[in-house]
């Protein structure tokens, strides 16, 4: 087990060495300026985006995952943050296109800068991770399917939370106060 986990850690290090985080300040600014923040992704990537939405709520932002029943109407002034390894998942791309028509800011985290969604995104972070669509031109992973992208995405989103904590001058206690009101 140690050998496998060490290999996974090395794979993640390789992803982050080759990733492009130039647009992180723009992501932070867009989040701070948005009325509501909607996150979205399909499958396991969607689960990572749902985790991020929860952390944004802990930070005090109006944050929702797109498929939840409590999502308010999305309009100009809102922000749609999408995770998509390929950037071409049909259901996700169609939602991005609908958001673009409403002049919603679209932030994308992907492994494919030449995708359908990246062509309309306001700002993009590119992760140098293997996905189903780019297996041959990215560092190979021992992990199945898009697992490496999903892990890299979650770590990137957690790093964004830390950036937002710094900018908003919040500490763990501030987030804990918004965590769970029943406990």
SULTAJO-V522024 format. One record per pair of residues at least 24 apart in sequence whose C-alpha atoms are under 7 Angstrom apart, sorted by sequence separation. I is the first residue (numbers start at 0). J is the second residue. D is the distance in Angstrom with one decimal. If there is no record, write none. Layout:
i=<I I>
j=<J J>
d=<D D>
This chain:
i=<79 85 92 36 37 38 39 78 79 80 81 82 83 84 85 86 35 36 37 38 39 75 77 78 79 80 81 82 83 84 85 35 36 37 38 74 75 76 77 78 79 80 81 82 84 87 37 75 86 87 74 85 86 87 86 86 48 44 44 36 37 38 39 40 34 35 36 37 38 39 40 33 34 35 36 37 38 39 40 33 33 85 84 85 30 41 40 84 26 22 22 22 20 19 44 51 19 43 47 18 19 18 18 17 14 15 14 14 58 57 57 57 10 27 11>
j=<103 109 116 61 62 63 64 103 104 105 106 107 108 109 110 111 61 62 63 64 65 101 103 104 105 106 107 108 109 110 111 62 63 64 65 101 102 103 104 105 106 107 108 109 111 114 65 103 114 115 103 114 115 116 116 117 82 82 83 77 78 79 80 81 76 77 78 79 80 81 82 76 77 78 79 80 81 82 83 77 78 130 130 132 78 91 91 148 106 122 123 124 124 124 149 156 125 149 153 125 126 126 127 127 126 127 127 128 174 174 177 178 140 163 151>
d=<6.8 6.5 5.5 6.1 5.8 6.3 5.9 5.7 6.1 5.9 6.1 5.9 6.4 4.6 6.2 6.0 5.0 4.6 4.9 4.8 5.6 6.0 5.5 4.7 4.9 4.6 4.8 4.9 5.1 4.9 5.5 5.9 6.3 5.5 5.9 5.9 5.0 6.3 6.5 6.0 6.2 5.9 6.3 6.1 6.6 5.8 5.9 4.8 5.0 5.4 6.0 6.9 6.1 6.4 5.2 6.5 6.6 6.3 6.8 5.9 6.1 5.7 6.3 5.8 5.8 4.9 4.9 4.7 4.7 4.9 5.1 5.5 5.1 6.4 6.0 6.2 5.8 6.5 6.1 4.9 5.8 6.8 6.0 6.0 7.0 6.8 6.4 6.5 6.8 6.6 6.5 6.2 5.7 6.0 5.6 6.2 5.2 6.9 5.6 5.7 6.5 4.6 4.9 5.4 6.5 6.9 4.9 5.5 5.6 4.8 5.2 5.8 6.7 6.6 6.6>
